[in-house]
Amino acid sequence: MTAHREASTEGAHRETSTENTQRKTLPPTTFMGFLKGMGPGIVVVLSWLGTGDFISSAVSGSTYGYALIWTLVLAVGSRYFIVSTMSKYQLCNAVGDETILDGYRRLWKGFPLYIGVTTSILGFVYVSFLAVAAGTALNHLAGGLIHLGDWGTPAWAIVSAAAATYLAFLKRTHYRGLEILAQLTMAALVVCFLVALIGTGIDVSALVKGMALDLPPGENGYITAVTTAVALIGAVGGSAANLLYPYLMHEKGWRGAEFRRLQRYDLITGTTVMFGLVLAVWVVAAETLHGTGASVDSEQGLVLMMERAVGPAGPTLMWLAIFFVVFDNIVTQPRVFVQMLAESVYKSRPDRLRRLQAKSPDTAPDQLHHTDKLFKSVLLFIMLTPVIFSLPFAPDLIVLTLLGNGLSVVTVPALMVGLVAITMRKDLMLPGHANRWWENLVLAGIGAVGIWATYELVVSIVGTVSHG
């Protein structure tokens, strides 16, 4: 029975791979073709960014000025390296695996389901925070026209969640919708921070020094630098959101080693944009808050920082940027996480996939999850239920914070160790694409930092619970 099921699974996998191969797009061969072909990098970068990234950068800028900007370079570079390695497996494996989950399954058959379940729960946690942030942003933007009192944030959170749910349930046009949303978000962020930088100016010499291993003054400068670098690298290196890029790349139609070059350019472009946006926040905070004793610990702090930078227009620009960032996150993250959950179920229960194919023979194999009640019901729950946390009588988000941190504790080490294990094996990779010794060393270093950060989370959770 087991052998028959394995054979059936492989047969279904070969059918899917054949159909996908027949209709996959071809990689570009010209410079303009490369420019037009890019897209997943910008989409995923904006789904990686959140108000937390902006707040932490503002805190660093207000506390250290231009010093330690080089730690941001290390963090962004670490994320590029990890995500590019995931993408390499998906594009350059020698065993016909369609997605990164197929690779993890070769280590343990239950690995994909483990990832699918934990990331879907994380998606619920993320949306719970994002819905509140989106509602808060829209309430401030519309406050001069529509006064809803204590119900302003909940009302706009519901509007945001409903709009995001509509976009998330789009089928064939979903990816194009993500690209358009990402372009709008990018425009809002560029306008916001460009205006801010014009208002504050940039100390170019201090910026250059800050990128050249500059340390904060005082005898504890070295310790501060190490702590900051480890925290930033650990946060991005062990993030489940790193799994988003391979899936968006797959949805774009990139399949096969011939897309590796385009994928690299695309991801380099995206991570460079991410670095520029976060750096802009850091610089604005350094110019407006450093040395004043003021700091940033919430979205409202970002708004006050922008008001100092550009005057009365600052808050509106910042709330607009915050809304687009969190709305892009709501649309992108949970859908991909639930898609991974559905795919992991199909790998464990191939009969379910065959039934879906029989019911919808005209649906493309990589779109069958849209016809699955499991995908629809879980995604609907994750997209809409979290708005309850925006209500005036909502429960405290501290429980969700602990849940999210706890899931990170059990997910991060497995993702990092698994990634090294599958990409170093020459029997799984095309010739010339298995990790070199130094690539394994870099991944191991980033993974070690991520695991150390995970340990700190464990200590934090135990401390919170013991004092709760």
C-alpha positions in Angstrom: 0.0 0.0 0.0 2.8 2.4 0.9 4.7 1.6 -2.3 1.5 2.1 -4.3 0.9 5.5 -2.7 4.5 6.5 -3.3 4.2 5.5 -7.0 1.0 7.4 -7.3 2.5 10.5 -5.7 5.5 10.4 -8.1 3.1 9.9 -11.0 1.0 12.9 -10.1 4.2 14.9 -9.5 5.5 14.0 -13.0 2.1 15.0 -14.6 2.1 18.3 -12.8 5.7 19.0 -13.8 5.1 18.1 -17.4 2.1 20.4 -17.7 4.0 23.3 -15.9 6.9 22.8 -18.2 4.8 23.0 -21.3 3.4 26.4 -20.4 6.3 28.0 -18.6 7.6 31.3 -19.8 11.0 31.7 -21.3 13.7 33.8 -19.6 14.6 37.2 -21.1 17.7 37.7 -23.3 17.9 41.5 -23.5 18.5 44.2 -20.9 14.9 45.6 -21.4 13.6 42.0 -21.1 15.3 41.7 -17.8 13.8 44.9 -16.6 10.3 43.9 -17.7 10.8 40.4 -16.3 11.5 41.5 -12.8 8.8 41.6 -10.2 8.9 39.1 -7.3 11.8 40.9 -5.6 9.8 44.2 -5.2 6.6 42.3 -4.1 8.4 40.2 -1.5 10.5 43.1 -0.1 7.4 45.1 0.6 5.8 42.0 2.3 9.0 41.7 4.4 8.9 45.3 5.5 6.6 46.2 8.3 6.2 49.0 10.8 8.4 47.0 13.1 11.3 47.4 10.7 10.8 51.1 10.4 10.5 51.4 14.2 13.6 49.5 14.9 15.6 51.6 12.3 14.2 54.8 13.9 15.2 53.5 17.3 18.8 52.8 16.0 19.0 56.2 14.3 17.7 58.1 17.3 20.0 56.2 19.7 23.3 55.8 17.7 23.0 58.4 15.0 24.8 57.3 11.8 26.9 54.7 13.7 26.2 51.0 13.2 24.5 51.5 9.7 26.9 48.8 8.6 25.0 46.3 10.7 22.0 47.0 8.5 24.1 46.1 5.5 25.0 42.8 7.1 21.4 42.1 7.9 20.1 42.8 4.4 23.0 40.9 2.9 22.2 37.9 5.1 18.6 37.9 4.0 19.7 38.0 0.3 22.0 35.1 0.8 19.4 32.9 2.5 16.5 33.6 0.1 18.8 33.3 -3.0 19.8 29.8 -1.7 16.2 28.8 -1.3 15.5 30.1 -4.8 18.6 28.2 -6.1 17.2 24.9 -4.9 13.8 25.6 -6.5 15.3 26.5 -9.8 18.4 24.3 -10.0 17.6 21.0 -8.3 18.2 17.9 -10.3 15.3 15.8 -9.1 12.3 17.7 -10.5 11.1 19.4 -7.4 8.7 22.2 -8.1 8.9 24.1 -4.8 11.2 24.5 -1.8 8.7 22.3 0.2 9.6 19.4 -2.1 13.2 19.7 -1.0 12.3 19.8 2.7 10.1 16.7 2.1 13.2 14.8 1.0 14.6 15.2 4.5 11.4 14.2 6.3 8.0 13.4 4.8 6.2 15.4 7.5 8.4 18.5 7.0 6.1 20.3 4.5 3.0 19.8 6.7 5.0 21.0 9.7 6.0 24.2 7.8 2.5 24.6 6.4 0.8 24.5 9.8 3.2 26.7 11.7 3.4 29.4 9.0 -0.4 29.5 8.7 -0.7 30.1 12.4 2.0 32.7 12.1 0.0 34.3 9.3 -3.0 34.6 11.7 -0.7 36.3 14.3 0.7 38.7 11.7 -2.7 39.7 10.3 -3.9 40.3 13.9 -1.3 43.0 14.3 -1.5 44.3 10.7 -5.3 44.7 10.7 -5.0 47.0 13.7 -2.2 49.0 12.1 -4.1 49.3 8.8 -7.3 50.4 10.7 -5.3 52.9 12.7 -3.6 54.4 9.6 -6.9 54.8 7.7 -8.6 56.3 10.8 -6.0 59.0 11.0 -6.1 59.6 7.2 -9.9 59.9 7.2 -10.2 61.5 10.6 -10.8 64.9 9.2 -13.7 63.7 7.1 -15.3 60.9 8.9 -15.5 60.8 12.8 -16.2 57.4 14.2 -14.8 57.8 17.7 -13.6 54.6 19.4 -15.0 52.6 16.5 -12.9 54.3 13.9 -10.0 51.9 14.0 -12.2 48.8 14.0 -14.4 50.1 11.1 -11.3 50.8 8.9 -9.7 47.5 10.0 -12.8 45.7 8.7 -12.6 47.7 5.4 -8.9 46.9 5.0 -9.4 43.2 5.8 -12.4 42.9 3.3 -10.4 44.6 0.5 -7.3 42.4 1.2 -9.5 39.3 1.3 -10.9 40.1 -2.2 -7.4 40.5 -3.6 -6.1 37.4 -1.9 -8.9 35.3 -3.5 -8.2 36.4 -7.0 -7.0 33.5 -9.1 -5.1 34.1 -12.4 -4.8 37.8 -11.9 -3.6 37.6 -8.3 0.1 38.0 -9.0 -0.5 40.9 -11.3 -2.6 42.5 -8.5 0.3 42.0 -6.1 2.7 43.8 -8.5 0.3 46.7 -8.9 -0.1 47.0 -5.1 3.6 46.8 -4.6 4.2 49.6 -7.1 1.6 51.8 -5.3 3.3 51.0 -2.0 6.7 51.7 -3.4 5.5 55.0 -4.7 4.0 56.0 -1.3 7.2 55.0 0.5 9.5 56.8 -1.9 7.5 60.0 -1.8 7.3 59.9 2.0 11.0 59.3 2.7 12.3 61.4 -0.2 10.3 64.4 1.1 11.7 63.6 4.6 15.3 63.4 3.5 14.9 66.7 1.6 13.6 68.2 4.8 16.3 66.9 7.1 19.3 66.7 4.7 22.0 64.0 4.9 25.4 64.2 6.6 27.2 62.4 3.8 30.5 62.1 5.7 28.8 60.6 8.7 26.8 58.2 6.5 30.0 57.0 4.8 31.6 56.6 8.2 28.6 54.7 9.5 28.9 52.2 6.7 32.6 51.7 7.5 32.3 49.7 10.8 31.8 52.8 12.8 31.1 52.2 16.5 29.1 54.2 19.1 31.3 56.2 21.4 32.2 54.8 24.8 33.8 51.7 26.2 30.7 49.6 25.4 30.6 50.5 21.8 31.9 47.1 20.6 29.3 45.2 22.7 26.5 47.4 21.4 27.6 46.8 17.8 27.7 43.0 18.2 24.4 43.0 20.0 22.7 45.1 17.3 24.2 43.1 14.4 23.2 39.8 16.0 19.6 41.0 16.6 19.2 42.3 13.1 20.7 39.2 11.4 18.8 36.9 13.6 15.5 38.6 12.9 15.9 38.4 9.1 17.8 35.1 8.9 15.3 33.1 10.8 12.1 34.6 9.4 9.4 32.4 8.0 8.7 35.2 5.5 11.8 34.1 3.6 9.7 31.4 2.2 7.5 33.9 0.4 10.0 34.7 -2.4 10.3 31.2 -3.9 6.5 30.9 -4.1 6.1 34.3 -5.7 8.8 33.4 -8.1 6.9 30.2 -8.9 3.7 32.1 -9.4 5.5 34.4 -11.8 6.3 31.4 -13.9 10.1 31.0 -13.3 11.0 27.4 -13.5 14.3 25.9 -14.3 18.0 26.8 -14.1 17.7 29.2 -17.0 15.9 31.7 -14.7 18.7 31.7 -12.1 20.3 34.8 -13.6 17.1 36.8 -13.7 16.3 35.6 -10.2 19.6 37.0 -8.9 19.1 40.4 -10.5 15.5 40.5 -9.3 16.4 39.7 -5.7 19.4 42.1 -5.7 17.1 44.8 -6.9 14.5 44.1 -4.3 16.9 43.9 -1.4 18.7 47.1 -2.5 15.3 48.8 -2.5 14.6 47.4 1.0 18.0 48.6 2.2 17.4 52.1 0.8 13.9 52.4 2.4 15.1 51.3 5.9 18.2 53.4 5.6 16.1 56.5 4.9 14.2 55.9 8.1 17.5 55.5 10.0 18.9 58.7 8.5 15.7 60.8 9.2 15.7 59.6 12.8 19.5 60.4 13.2 18.9 63.9 11.8 15.7 64.7 13.8 15.9 62.7 17.1 19.6 61.8 17.8 20.8 63.7 20.8 17.4 65.0 21.8 16.5 62.3 24.2 13.4 61.4 22.1 12.9 57.9 20.6 10.4 55.9 18.7 8.4 52.9 20.1 5.3 52.8 18.0 3.7 54.0 14.7 2.8 57.2 16.5 6.4 57.8 17.2 7.2 57.4 13.4 4.5 60.0 12.7 6.0 62.5 15.2 9.4 61.9 13.7 8.1 62.8 10.2 6.4 65.9 11.6 9.7 67.1 12.9 11.3 66.3 9.5 8.9 68.0 7.1 6.3 69.8 9.2 2.5 69.5 9.1 2.5 67.3 6.0 4.7 64.7 7.8 2.0 62.8 9.6 -0.2 62.4 6.6 2.7 61.1 4.5 3.7 58.7 7.2 0.2 57.3 7.8 -0.1 56.8 4.1 3.1 54.9 3.9 2.2 52.8 7.0 -1.2 51.9 5.5 0.3 50.7 2.1 3.0 48.7 3.8 0.7 46.8 6.2 -2.0 46.4 3.6 0.6 44.8 1.2 1.6 42.5 4.0 -2.1 41.5 4.7 -2.6 40.6 1.0 0.6 38.7 0.5 1.7 36.8 3.6 -1.3 34.8 4.7 -2.2 33.7 1.1 1.2 32.3 0.5 1.4 30.6 3.9 -2.0 29.0 3.4 -1.0 27.9 -0.1 2.0 26.2 1.5 -0.4 24.5 3.9 -2.6 23.2 1.0 0.4 22.0 -0.9 1.8 20.2 2.1 -1.6 18.4 2.5 -1.5 17.4 -1.2 2.0 15.9 -0.7 0.7 13.9 2.3 -2.6 13.0 0.7 -2.2 12.8 -3.1 -5.7 11.4 -3.5 -7.1 14.8 -2.5 -5.2 16.5 -5.3 -6.5 13.9 -7.8 -10.0 14.5 -6.7 -9.6 18.3 -7.2 -8.1 17.6 -10.7 -11.1 15.4 -11.5 -13.6 18.1 -10.4 -11.8 20.9 -12.2 -10.0 19.4 -15.2 -9.7 22.8 -16.9 -7.9 24.4 -13.9 -4.1 24.7 -14.1 -2.4 22.4 -11.6 -0.8 25.2 -9.7 -4.2 26.9 -9.3 -6.1 23.9 -8.0 -5.8 25.0 -4.4 -8.2 27.8 -5.3 -10.9 25.1 -5.7 -10.1 23.5 -2.4 -12.5 24.2 0.5 -9.5 23.7 2.9 -7.6 26.6 1.3 -10.7 28.8 1.1 -11.9 28.2 4.7 -8.4 28.6 6.3 -7.5 31.7 4.3 -10.9 33.3 5.0 -10.5 32.6 8.7 -7.0 34.1 8.8 -7.9 37.1 6.8 -11.1 38.1 8.6 -11.1 36.8 12.2 -8.1 38.9 13.4 -10.2 42.1 13.1 -11.7 41.3 16.5 -8.4 42.4 18.0 -9.1 46.0 16.7 -12.4 46.2 18.6 -12.5 48.5 21.7 -13.2 45.5 24.0 -10.6 43.2 22.2 -8.4 40.9 24.2 -4.7 41.9 24.8 -2.4 41.0 22.0 0.3 39.7 24.4 -1.0 36.2 24.1 -0.6 36.4 20.3 2.9 37.8 20.7 3.9 34.8 22.9 2.3 32.4 20.3 4.2 34.0 17.4 7.5 34.0 19.3 6.9 30.4 20.4 6.2 29.2 16.8 9.4 31.0 15.7 11.3 29.0 18.3 10.2 25.7 16.8 10.3 26.8 13.1 13.5 28.8 12.7 16.1 26.2 13.5 14.4 23.6 11.3 14.2 25.9 8.3 17.9 26.8 8.5 19.2 23.3 9.1 17.0 21.9 6.4 18.1 24.5 3.9 21.8 23.7 4.4 21.1 20.0 4.2 19.3 20.0 0.8 21.5 22.6 -1.0 24.8 21.0 -0.1 23.9 17.6 -1.6 25.3 17.1 -5.0 22.8 14.3 -5.7 19.9 16.8 -5.4 21.4 19.7 -7.3 22.3 20.3 -10.9 26.1 20.2 -11.7 27.8 23.3 -10.4 24.8 24.4 -8.2 25.4 22.6 -5.0 26.7 24.8 -2.2 30.5 25.4 -2.1 32.2 25.1 1.3 32.2 28.8 1.9 28.5 29.0 1.1 27.8 26.3 3.7 30.0 28.2 6.1 28.1 31.5 5.6 24.7 29.8 5.9 25.9 28.0 9.1 27.0 31.3 10.5 23.7 33.0 9.7 21.8 30.0 11.1 23.8 30.1 14.3 23.0 33.7 14.8 19.3 32.9 14.1 19.3 30.1 16.6 21.0 32.3 19.2 18.2 34.9 18.6 15.7 32.0 19.0 17.3 31.2 22.3 16.8 34.8 23.4 13.2 34.4 22.4 12.9 31.3 24.6 14.4 33.2 27.5 12.0 36.1 26.9 8.9 33.9 26.7 9.9 32.0 29.9 10.5 35.4 31.7 7.1 36.8 30.5 5.2 33.7 31.5 6.9 33.4 34.9 6.1 37.0 35.7 2.7 36.9 34.2 
